[in-house]
Amino acid sequence: MNKQNWVSFGDAKIEDSYNKLKNGKFEEKQLYNFITRAIGDIKSNPFCGARIANQLIPKDYIKKYTINNLWKYNLPNSWRLVYSLKGNQIEIVSMILEWFNHKDYEKRINY
């Protein structure tokens, strides 16, 4: 039996930010399309991103979202999307936590 794959946002604020990109300037619309494509890829294969080592997971992510794993999906133009997986034997939920440019990603993940 195949597991159901779902993609959600970490909270309403993140989802709202994503939806606002759709009607923004050219670069924002482009980022919206990149994220939309990533959502489709993650829904098809939740493990398509690169796993981030547990010791690099920001403490505020752990506290706010009660996660124990973090994944990175490389978007075009050096953008990064981070998400976490939760699941059981029936389904996997991929929770989008944030997206940012490469420089801000490095700061956030402490590379």
PyMOL commands that place a pseudoatom at each C-alpha (Angstrom):
pseudoatom trace, name=CA, resn=MET, resi=1, chain=A, elem=C, hetatm=0, pos=[0.000, 0.000, 0.000]
pseudoatom trace, name=CA, resn=ASN, resi=2, chain=A, elem=C, hetatm=0, pos=[1.364, 3.403, -0.982]
pseudoatom trace, name=CA, resn=LYS, resi=3, chain=A, elem=C, hetatm=0, pos=[1.417, 6.150, 1.601]
pseudoatom trace, name=CA, resn=GLN, resi=4, chain=A, elem=C, hetatm=0, pos=[-0.559, 9.323, 1.022]
pseudoatom trace, name=CA, resn=ASN, resi=5, chain=A, elem=C, hetatm=0, pos=[1.695, 12.382, 0.673]
pseudoatom trace, name=CA, resn=TRP, resi=6, chain=A, elem=C, hetatm=0, pos=[0.475, 15.777, 1.823]
pseudoatom trace, name=CA, resn=VAL, resi=7, chain=A, elem=C, hetatm=0, pos=[2.143, 19.173, 1.774]
pseudoatom trace, name=CA, resn=SER, resi=8, chain=A, elem=C, hetatm=0, pos=[1.165, 21.851, 4.272]
pseudoatom trace, name=CA, resn=PHE, resi=9, chain=A, elem=C, hetatm=0, pos=[2.596, 25.068, 5.639]
pseudoatom trace, name=CA, resn=GLY, resi=10, chain=A, elem=C, hetatm=0, pos=[4.091, 25.426, 9.096]
pseudoatom trace, name=CA, resn=ASP, resi=11, chain=A, elem=C, hetatm=0, pos=[1.512, 28.061, 9.973]
pseudoatom trace, name=CA, resn=ALA, resi=12, chain=A, elem=C, hetatm=0, pos=[-0.996, 30.466, 8.433]
pseudoatom trace, name=CA, resn=LYS, resi=13, chain=A, elem=C, hetatm=0, pos=[1.567, 33.283, 8.212]
pseudoatom trace, name=CA, resn=ILE, resi=14, chain=A, elem=C, hetatm=0, pos=[3.827, 31.211, 5.956]
pseudoatom trace, name=CA, resn=GLU, resi=15, chain=A, elem=C, hetatm=0, pos=[0.896, 30.173, 3.775]
pseudoatom trace, name=CA, resn=ASP, resi=16, chain=A, elem=C, hetatm=0, pos=[-0.243, 33.794, 3.539]
pseudoatom trace, name=CA, resn=SER, resi=17, chain=A, elem=C, hetatm=0, pos=[3.263, 34.899, 2.502]
pseudoatom trace, name=CA, resn=TYR, resi=18, chain=A, elem=C, hetatm=0, pos=[3.259, 32.236, -0.210]
pseudoatom trace, name=CA, resn=ASN, resi=19, chain=A, elem=C, hetatm=0, pos=[-0.148, 33.320, -1.528]
pseudoatom trace, name=CA, resn=LYS, resi=20, chain=A, elem=C, hetatm=0, pos=[0.899, 37.004, -1.602]
pseudoatom trace, name=CA, resn=LEU, resi=21, chain=A, elem=C, hetatm=0, pos=[3.815, 36.156, -3.880]
pseudoatom trace, name=CA, resn=LYS, resi=22, chain=A, elem=C, hetatm=0, pos=[1.355, 35.218, -6.628]
pseudoatom trace, name=CA, resn=ASN, resi=23, chain=A, elem=C, hetatm=0, pos=[0.229, 38.828, -7.106]
pseudoatom trace, name=CA, resn=GLY, resi=24, chain=A, elem=C, hetatm=0, pos=[3.566, 40.513, -6.422]
pseudoatom trace, name=CA, resn=LYS, resi=25, chain=A, elem=C, hetatm=0, pos=[6.254, 41.925, -8.661]
pseudoatom trace, name=CA, resn=PHE, resi=26, chain=A, elem=C, hetatm=0, pos=[7.869, 39.813, -11.364]
pseudoatom trace, name=CA, resn=GLU, resi=27, chain=A, elem=C, hetatm=0, pos=[10.495, 38.345, -9.004]
pseudoatom trace, name=CA, resn=GLU, resi=28, chain=A, elem=C, hetatm=0, pos=[7.829, 37.477, -6.433]
pseudoatom trace, name=CA, resn=LYS, resi=29, chain=A, elem=C, hetatm=0, pos=[5.634, 35.792, -9.047]
pseudoatom trace, name=CA, resn=GLN, resi=30, chain=A, elem=C, hetatm=0, pos=[8.673, 33.878, -10.223]
pseudoatom trace, name=CA, resn=LEU, resi=31, chain=A, elem=C, hetatm=0, pos=[9.430, 32.754, -6.655]
pseudoatom trace, name=CA, resn=TYR, resi=32, chain=A, elem=C, hetatm=0, pos=[5.768, 31.734, -6.271]
pseudoatom trace, name=CA, resn=ASN, resi=33, chain=A, elem=C, hetatm=0, pos=[6.142, 29.511, -9.348]
pseudoatom trace, name=CA, resn=PHE, resi=34, chain=A, elem=C, hetatm=0, pos=[9.397, 28.025, -8.030]
pseudoatom trace, name=CA, resn=ILE, resi=35, chain=A, elem=C, hetatm=0, pos=[7.753, 27.188, -4.693]
pseudoatom trace, name=CA, resn=THR, resi=36, chain=A, elem=C, hetatm=0, pos=[4.663, 25.799, -6.421]
pseudoatom trace, name=CA, resn=ARG, resi=37, chain=A, elem=C, hetatm=0, pos=[6.867, 23.466, -8.459]
pseudoatom trace, name=CA, resn=ALA, resi=38, chain=A, elem=C, hetatm=0, pos=[8.736, 22.444, -5.281]
pseudoatom trace, name=CA, resn=ILE, resi=39, chain=A, elem=C, hetatm=0, pos=[5.415, 21.644, -3.571]
pseudoatom trace, name=CA, resn=GLY, resi=40, chain=A, elem=C, hetatm=0, pos=[4.537, 19.333, -6.457]
pseudoatom trace, name=CA, resn=ASP, resi=41, chain=A, elem=C, hetatm=0, pos=[7.931, 17.641, -6.327]
pseudoatom trace, name=CA, resn=ILE, resi=42, chain=A, elem=C, hetatm=0, pos=[7.751, 17.202, -2.542]
pseudoatom trace, name=CA, resn=LYS, resi=43, chain=A, elem=C, hetatm=0, pos=[4.221, 15.824, -2.793]
pseudoatom trace, name=CA, resn=SER, resi=44, chain=A, elem=C, hetatm=0, pos=[5.435, 13.279, -5.364]
pseudoatom trace, name=CA, resn=ASN, resi=45, chain=A, elem=C, hetatm=0, pos=[8.512, 12.376, -3.335]
pseudoatom trace, name=CA, resn=PRO, resi=46, chain=A, elem=C, hetatm=0, pos=[8.840, 13.801, 0.200]
pseudoatom trace, name=CA, resn=PHE, resi=47, chain=A, elem=C, hetatm=0, pos=[12.500, 12.714, 0.257]
pseudoatom trace, name=CA, resn=CYS, resi=48, chain=A, elem=C, hetatm=0, pos=[13.505, 14.662, -2.870]
pseudoatom trace, name=CA, resn=GLY, resi=49, chain=A, elem=C, hetatm=0, pos=[15.312, 17.332, -0.857]
pseudoatom trace, name=CA, resn=ALA, resi=50, chain=A, elem=C, hetatm=0, pos=[18.615, 17.089, 0.970]
pseudoatom trace, name=CA, resn=ARG, resi=51, chain=A, elem=C, hetatm=0, pos=[18.474, 16.107, 4.636]
pseudoatom trace, name=CA, resn=ILE, resi=52, chain=A, elem=C, hetatm=0, pos=[19.988, 18.637, 7.023]
pseudoatom trace, name=CA, resn=ALA, resi=53, chain=A, elem=C, hetatm=0, pos=[21.991, 17.239, 9.918]
pseudoatom trace, name=CA, resn=ASN, resi=54, chain=A, elem=C, hetatm=0, pos=[20.040, 17.226, 13.189]
pseudoatom trace, name=CA, resn=GLN, resi=55, chain=A, elem=C, hetatm=0, pos=[22.605, 19.365, 15.000]
pseudoatom trace, name=CA, resn=LEU, resi=56, chain=A, elem=C, hetatm=0, pos=[22.038, 22.125, 12.407]
pseudoatom trace, name=CA, resn=ILE, resi=57, chain=A, elem=C, hetatm=0, pos=[18.258, 22.318, 12.872]
pseudoatom trace, name=CA, resn=PRO, resi=58, chain=A, elem=C, hetatm=0, pos=[17.515, 25.770, 14.331]
pseudoatom trace, name=CA, resn=LYS, resi=59, chain=A, elem=C, hetatm=0, pos=[16.294, 25.499, 17.919]
pseudoatom trace, name=CA, resn=ASP, resi=60, chain=A, elem=C, hetatm=0, pos=[13.351, 27.797, 17.219]
pseudoatom trace, name=CA, resn=TYR, resi=61, chain=A, elem=C, hetatm=0, pos=[12.113, 25.359, 14.548]
pseudoatom trace, name=CA, resn=ILE, resi=62, chain=A, elem=C, hetatm=0, pos=[12.273, 22.528, 17.061]
pseudoatom trace, name=CA, resn=LYS, resi=63, chain=A, elem=C, hetatm=0, pos=[10.424, 24.565, 19.672]
pseudoatom trace, name=CA, resn=LYS, resi=64, chain=A, elem=C, hetatm=0, pos=[7.786, 26.108, 17.385]
pseudoatom trace, name=CA, resn=TYR, resi=65, chain=A, elem=C, hetatm=0, pos=[7.027, 23.101, 15.170]
pseudoatom trace, name=CA, resn=THR, resi=66, chain=A, elem=C, hetatm=0, pos=[8.158, 20.184, 17.379]
pseudoatom trace, name=CA, resn=ILE, resi=67, chain=A, elem=C, hetatm=0, pos=[10.203, 18.688, 14.557]
pseudoatom trace, name=CA, resn=ASN, resi=68, chain=A, elem=C, hetatm=0, pos=[13.069, 16.228, 14.605]
pseudoatom trace, name=CA, resn=ASN, resi=69, chain=A, elem=C, hetatm=0, pos=[14.126, 16.428, 10.939]
pseudoatom trace, name=CA, resn=LEU, resi=70, chain=A, elem=C, hetatm=0, pos=[14.732, 19.144, 8.375]
pseudoatom trace, name=CA, resn=TRP, resi=71, chain=A, elem=C, hetatm=0, pos=[15.069, 18.992, 4.609]
pseudoatom trace, name=CA, resn=LYS, resi=72, chain=A, elem=C, hetatm=0, pos=[16.316, 21.525, 2.070]
pseudoatom trace, name=CA, resn=TYR, resi=73, chain=A, elem=C, hetatm=0, pos=[14.969, 21.893, -1.450]
pseudoatom trace, name=CA, resn=ASN, resi=74, chain=A, elem=C, hetatm=0, pos=[17.087, 23.986, -3.815]
pseudoatom trace, name=CA, resn=LEU, resi=75, chain=A, elem=C, hetatm=0, pos=[15.003, 26.437, -5.791]
pseudoatom trace, name=CA, resn=PRO, resi=76, chain=A, elem=C, hetatm=0, pos=[16.287, 28.277, -8.887]
pseudoatom trace, name=CA, resn=ASN, resi=77, chain=A, elem=C, hetatm=0, pos=[18.226, 31.540, -8.502]
pseudoatom trace, name=CA, resn=SER, resi=78, chain=A, elem=C, hetatm=0, pos=[19.884, 30.321, -5.271]
pseudoatom trace, name=CA, resn=TRP, resi=79, chain=A, elem=C, hetatm=0, pos=[16.678, 30.280, -3.225]
pseudoatom trace, name=CA, resn=ARG, resi=80, chain=A, elem=C, hetatm=0, pos=[16.189, 27.575, -0.608]
pseudoatom trace, name=CA, resn=LEU, resi=81, chain=A, elem=C, hetatm=0, pos=[13.007, 26.055, 0.797]
pseudoatom trace, name=CA, resn=VAL, resi=82, chain=A, elem=C, hetatm=0, pos=[13.119, 24.140, 4.077]
pseudoatom trace, name=CA, resn=TYR, resi=83, chain=A, elem=C, hetatm=0, pos=[10.559, 21.604, 5.185]
pseudoatom trace, name=CA, resn=SER, resi=84, chain=A, elem=C, hetatm=0, pos=[10.071, 18.851, 7.725]
pseudoatom trace, name=CA, resn=LEU, resi=85, chain=A, elem=C, hetatm=0, pos=[8.435, 15.446, 7.452]
pseudoatom trace, name=CA, resn=LYS, resi=86, chain=A, elem=C, hetatm=0, pos=[5.957, 13.870, 9.835]
pseudoatom trace, name=CA, resn=GLY, resi=87, chain=A, elem=C, hetatm=0, pos=[4.209, 10.652, 9.174]
pseudoatom trace, name=CA, resn=ASN, resi=88, chain=A, elem=C, hetatm=0, pos=[2.955, 7.237, 10.076]
pseudoatom trace, name=CA, resn=GLN, resi=89, chain=A, elem=C, hetatm=0, pos=[2.264, 4.013, 8.196]
pseudoatom trace, name=CA, resn=ILE, resi=90, chain=A, elem=C, hetatm=0, pos=[-0.594, 5.615, 6.236]
pseudoatom trace, name=CA, resn=GLU, resi=91, chain=A, elem=C, hetatm=0, pos=[0.586, 9.099, 5.329]
pseudoatom trace, name=CA, resn=ILE, resi=92, chain=A, elem=C, hetatm=0, pos=[3.518, 11.507, 5.158]
pseudoatom trace, name=CA, resn=VAL, resi=93, chain=A, elem=C, hetatm=0, pos=[2.965, 15.210, 5.752]
pseudoatom trace, name=CA, resn=SER, resi=94, chain=A, elem=C, hetatm=0, pos=[5.646, 17.566, 4.452]
pseudoatom trace, name=CA, resn=MET, resi=95, chain=A, elem=C, hetatm=0, pos=[5.476, 20.849, 6.333]
pseudoatom trace, name=CA, resn=ILE, resi=96, chain=A, elem=C, hetatm=0, pos=[6.978, 23.898, 4.616]
pseudoatom trace, name=CA, resn=LEU, resi=97, chain=A, elem=C, hetatm=0, pos=[8.669, 26.074, 7.212]
pseudoatom trace, name=CA, resn=GLU, resi=98, chain=A, elem=C, hetatm=0, pos=[10.410, 28.819, 5.287]
pseudoatom trace, name=CA, resn=TRP, resi=99, chain=A, elem=C, hetatm=0, pos=[12.140, 29.893, 2.080]
pseudoatom trace, name=CA, resn=PHE, resi=100, chain=A, elem=C, hetatm=0, pos=[14.945, 32.352, 1.680]
pseudoatom trace, name=CA, resn=ASN, resi=101, chain=A, elem=C, hetatm=0, pos=[17.895, 33.328, -0.486]
pseudoatom trace, name=CA, resn=HIS, resi=102, chain=A, elem=C, hetatm=0, pos=[21.124, 31.401, -0.116]
pseudoatom trace, name=CA, resn=LYS, resi=103, chain=A, elem=C, hetatm=0, pos=[22.827, 33.996, 2.099]
pseudoatom trace, name=CA, resn=ASP, resi=104, chain=A, elem=C, hetatm=0, pos=[19.931, 34.073, 4.594]
pseudoatom trace, name=CA, resn=TYR, resi=105, chain=A, elem=C, hetatm=0, pos=[19.707, 30.275, 4.453]
pseudoatom trace, name=CA, resn=GLU, resi=106, chain=A, elem=C, hetatm=0, pos=[23.361, 29.970, 5.496]
pseudoatom trace, name=CA, resn=LYS, resi=107, chain=A, elem=C, hetatm=0, pos=[22.777, 32.337, 8.415]
pseudoatom trace, name=CA, resn=ARG, resi=108, chain=A, elem=C, hetatm=0, pos=[19.631, 30.495, 9.529]
pseudoatom trace, name=CA, resn=ILE, resi=109, chain=A, elem=C, hetatm=0, pos=[21.171, 27.022, 9.376]
pseudoatom trace, name=CA, resn=ASN, resi=110, chain=A, elem=C, hetatm=0, pos=[24.557, 28.236, 10.736]
pseudoatom trace, name=CA, resn=TYR, resi=111, chain=A, elem=C, hetatm=0, pos=[26.698, 26.960, 7.875]
for i in range(1, 111): cmd.bond("trace and resi %d" % i, "trace and resi %d" % (i + 1))
show_as sticks, trace
zoom trace
